[in-house]
Amino acid sequence: MSIRESMAKRYHEIINNITNFLQRLSINQNSELEREYYLFIEQDAEKLLDLNNYAILNIELFEKIRNVFKMLATFLEDNQVNSNLSYFNHIINDLYFIFKYVYENILFMIENEFLIES
């Protein structure tokens, strides 16, 4: 397995873990989730910032990142959800900005690929 393949696999695992965390966050609101965020999820999310360094670009990974970004945007924009998760607003905001940056990097890579092929 190449480094790119192993990193792509790791990024899929990270996104799955973050998605799982956000789903649990919307259902169970307890301090253990906050602790889990600062121990594991935050560092894993920041690892996604290296995505463009490995030039990993595939549809499945893009879709997963887009879905997490949409989930975070919904948490921030939906007043009812936002009020239910007010204790976790700082976590949601942190993840939102990380995923916004990751999403923008992916779109930049796609644009570069398009320009190179043109």
TAVENJO-V749683 format. One record per run of one state. SS is the DSSP state (H for helix, E for strand, L for the rest). FROM is the first residue (numbers start at 0). TO is the last residue. If there is no record, write none. Layout:
ss: [SS,SS]
from: [FROM,FROM]
to: [TO,TO]
//
This chain:
ss: [L,H,L,H,L,H,L,H,L,H,L]
from: [0,2,27,30,54,58,77,78,84,85,117]
to: [1,26,29,53,57,76,77,83,84,116,117]
//
